[in-house]
Amino acid sequence: MAETTTTPPALLLRKRFGNAWALSAALLVLVAVLDPTQLIATLTFAGKALAGTAPFIIFAVLAVAYLKATGAENLLAKAFEGNPTRMIIMAAMLGGLSPFCSCEVIPFIAALLAVGAPLGAVMAFWLASPLMDPAMFAITTGAIGIEFAVAKTLAAVSLGIFGGFGTLLLAGTPVFTSPLRENPQVGGGCGAKKPFSSSPVWRFWIHKDRTQTFRDTAIENGAFLLKWLTLAYVIEALMVHYMPAGLIAKVLGGNGLGTVILGAFVGMPAYLNGYAAAPLVAELLDQGMSNGAAMSFMIAGGVSSIPAAIAVWALVKPRVFAAYLGFALTGSIIAGMVWQTLT
């Protein structure tokens, strides 16, 4: 989805609720206590799944570390210059492709809003950015397949454009009048002290500080992906063993609009980031979940995931946040229906 001006809200909430390792351990302890014969099978399943995903994890970690070390995040500022229509399209495209976390973008977006950057472009970026990045693309490809990953990327950009132009059209209404909170929390999370303030340096290895950034980012993202995917695969192992496949097929199967809508309404309050959601959705698909419901689940859940939603909630008034969720819910259903039709 702030309590002080020095602790970023996303980081604060993550410290309280984001301990994926603890949750994984708690689930394994429950299995050991309630069904000890299943513990080894659960650990084996999760271990094999992680090993199978390892090439995608390594590629994702190295790609993000390179982009971070070069300072490529500075290119994001280009999306918020020029004609409003161009800004919305560029913001949606960069949001759907950039490898940077939501809390990192908070100070940048706050500064843009404060100096009058169009809320439509900001909304486009906000909606697209939590749905896809290079690491998530690799993980989604490994868990579900390249076609789904490409479709989700297109859906992310399309959702950003949809929300951006929707905001632009409704800019004169009370919903979007004076959107900023009086005292927005703009602490620079994720170690981003001066985001978007310099030009990229593509040959980063000749600079000691950038080499250190590459190393630190690789370690940080590797640990991040490992903990979330471990949790996802532990849950997937439990789903395979305990959840009746017939139930999933009955509730979320079929080709009707109802399954797509249900997927969106289930996904939105699930608050799952795309890394954890991909393996779980892959298992649900194997158990009978429809393609459209899978897409709407991942789109709605990604936008409402805690780090993404808190980045918006921290800066804008509740009515703008409600519009953000409304665009996400509507767009996820549309994306699900389109994917259902194409597949």
N, C-alpha and C positions, 0 to 999 in steps of 0.2 A: 504495500500500500504503500511531539517534539517538546521536548521539554526545556531545552536550553538552546541558546544561540550558538553554542560551541559543539554540540553533539548533533550530527545530522540525523534527522528522523528515521531515515532508512536504516542507518547503522544502529540506532537505538533499538528499533523494533527487531532488527536481526539478532542483536545480542540477547534479547529476551526470548524470542520465539524461533530463532533460526538455527538451533543446535542440531543439525542433522545427524551428527555422530551419536549424540545422546539418544535421539529417537530410534536410530537403527539398533543401538545396544538394548534399549528398552524392549523393542519388538522381539529381539533374539532371546532376551531373558524370559519374556512371556512364553515364547515357544518352548524354551527349555523347561519351564515350570509346568505348563499346561499340556504339552505334547512333546516330550523329550525325544521321542523316536524321529521326529520331523526336523530336529535342529541341524543335524549333519546334512540332510537333503537341502535345507534352506541355504546353508552356508555354501554348499557345493554349487547350487544353482546360481547364487549371486556371484561367486568367484568365476565361474565359467562365462557368465554374461559380461562381467567386467573385462575379462581377458579378450572376449570377442569384440568389445567396443574399444579396446586399447589403441588400435591404429587411428581411430577417429579422434580419440582424446588427445593423443600426441600431436596430430596435425592441428587440432583446434588450439591447443596450448601454445604451440610455436607461432601460429598465425597471429593470434591475439598479442603475444609478447612482441612480435616484430612491429605490428601496427602501433602498439603503445610506445615502444622504444623510439620509433621514428617521429612520434608526435603527430600521427595522422589524425588524431581527434580534432586538431585545429581546423581541419577542412570543414567541420560541421558549421562553423560560423558563416561559410559561404552560402549556406542554404537560407539564411535569413536576411539576404540583401536583394534589393530590386523589386520587380513587379510582384504583387501579392499572389497572383496565380502561379507564377514560377516558383515563388517561395514555398507555397504549399506542396507542390509536386516534388521539389528538391528536398524539402524537409521530410516528407514521407519516404522518399527513396533512401536518404541517408539514415533516417531512423530505422528503417528495415534492414540496413546493411552494416551499421556501425557496431563495433565490438565493445562498447563502453556501457557500464552499469548505470542504473537510474540515479543513484545517489551522486554520482560523479557529474551528472548534468544539471543538478539542482542549482548551484550558484550561477551557472551560465544562463539557464532559462530565467531565473529570477532577475538577472541584470537586463536581459532582453525585454522582459515584460515591463520592467521599471522605466525603460527608456522608450517604450511605446511600440515594440515589435508586434506585428499582427498576431492576435491570439490564434487565428486560423492556422498559421504556420507552426506555431508552438504546439497546438493540439495535434496536428498531423504528425509531428515528431514524437510527441508523447505516446500516441496510440500505436505507432509502428515500432518504436524502439524496443519494447520488452518482448516482442514476438519473434524476432530473428536477429542473429548475429553470426559471425563465422563459426564460433564454437557450437552454437545451437544447431546450425545447419549440419555440421559434421555429426553431431550426436543424433539428430533426427534422421539423417541418412542411414546411419548405422543401425538404429533401432527399428525404423519403419520402412525406409526406402527413399531413394533419390527423388522419385516422382512426388511423394508427399512433401518432402523438404522443399522442393521447388514451388509446389502449390502453396505451401504455407508462407513462403517468402513473398510470392505475388499477393497473397491475401493480406499480409502485413502492410505492404505498400498501398494496396487498394483501400484498406481500412483507414490508413493515415490520410489518404486523399479524400475519402468519404467524410471523415470527421473534420478535416481541415476546411473543405468547402461548405460543409454544414454549418460550421462555426462562422465562416465568412458571411454566409447568407443570413444568419441570425444575429449578426454582430450588433445590430441596433436594438435588440430586444432586451428586456430586464435581466434575462439569464446571464448575458455576457457583458453587462455594463459594470465597470469597475471590478474586474475579475480578481485582482490581487488581494490577499489578506493584508491587514494593516501592518502586521509585523511578521512577514514570512520568514521561515527558518531557512537560512541560506549557507549553513556551514558546508565546507568543502569536503565531502566524504570521499572515501576510497583513496585518500592521499592526494587528491587533486587540489592543490593550493591555488594555482593560477591557471584554470582550464582555458584552452583555446586562445593562448596569448602569444604564440610564436609560430613560425613556419616549420613544416615537417623537414626532418633531416633523414633522408632515405638510407644513407650509409652510416647508420648509427654506431657501428662497431668501432669507429675511430674515435669515439667519445666515451670516456670512462664512465661518466654519469649515466649515459644512455645505455651502455652495456649493463650497468647495474640495474637499470630499470627493466631491461629485457629479462635479466635473471630473476628479479623480484616478481615481475608480472607472471613469468612462467610458473614459478613456485606457487604463487597465490592462486592462479587460475587452475593449476593442476590439483591443488588441494580442494578448491571449490568444486570442481567437476567430480572429483573422486568421492567427496562426502555425499553429494546429492545423488550421484548415480548409485552409490552403495545403498543409500536409503531406498531409491527407486527399485533396485533389483531385489532387495529384501522384501519389499511390499509385493513386487511381482511374483516372487516365489510363493508367498503366502496366498496370493490371489489364485495362482495355478492350483494349489492344493485344496484351498478351502472354499473358493467361490464357484458355485455351479455355473458352468458355461451356458446351460440352458436359460438361466435367469438373465444373463447379460444379453443373450440373443433375443429374449422375449421383450425386455425393457428398451434396449437401445439398438435392436436389429431392425431390419426392414428398410424400405426406401421412402417412407413417408416423411412429411414435414414435421410431424410430431416428434420423431426421434432426434431430428436436428435441433429443434427447439429445446427438447429435454437435455440434449448434450450441452447446449449453451448455458442453461439454467443450473445444471449440475457443475459445470466447469467453473463458472464465475465465483461461487463461494468456496471452491476448493483451494484457491490461492496457490496453485502449483506453478512454479517457474517451469519454463520449457525444457530444462535439462531433466528434471525429475519426471515431468509428464510424459516425455517421449517413450521411455520403456514401458510405462504403465498403459499408455494408449496402444502400444504395439500388442501387449498381452490382451487388452480388451478387444482389439480387432480380431485376434486369433480366436477369441471366445464368442464372436458373433456381433460385436458392435459395428454399426453401419459406418461407411466411410464419411458420410456427411456429418454424423454425430461426432465422430472422432475429430474432424476439422473444427466444428463449432465449439467442442469442448476445449481444444487447445488454444483457440483464438480468445475465447472469453476468459479462460483461466489465466492466460498469459498477461492480459491487460490488467486483470484484477489481482495479480500476484502481489504480495506484500511490498517488495522493493519498488515495483512499478507504481502501484497505487499511492504509496506514501509520498513519492516524489511529487505527485500532483496535489494531494491533499495538503501537503506542507506549504504550498505556495498560493493556492487559489481558494476562493470561497466555496462553501458546500454546494451551491447551485451549479457552479462550473464543474465541480467534481462529479455531480450527478449527471451532467451532460456528457462528461467523459465516459462514465459507465454506460450511459444510454447509447452513445455511438458504438461502444464496444459490443454491447449485447446485440444491437441491430446488425452491425457489420459481421459479427460471428455467425449469426443465423444465415445471412446472405451468403457468406463464404461457404458455410456448410452445405447449403442447397446447391450452389454452383458445383462444388466438388462432388456432391452426390450425383448430380446430373452427368458430369463428365466421366465418372467411374462406374 
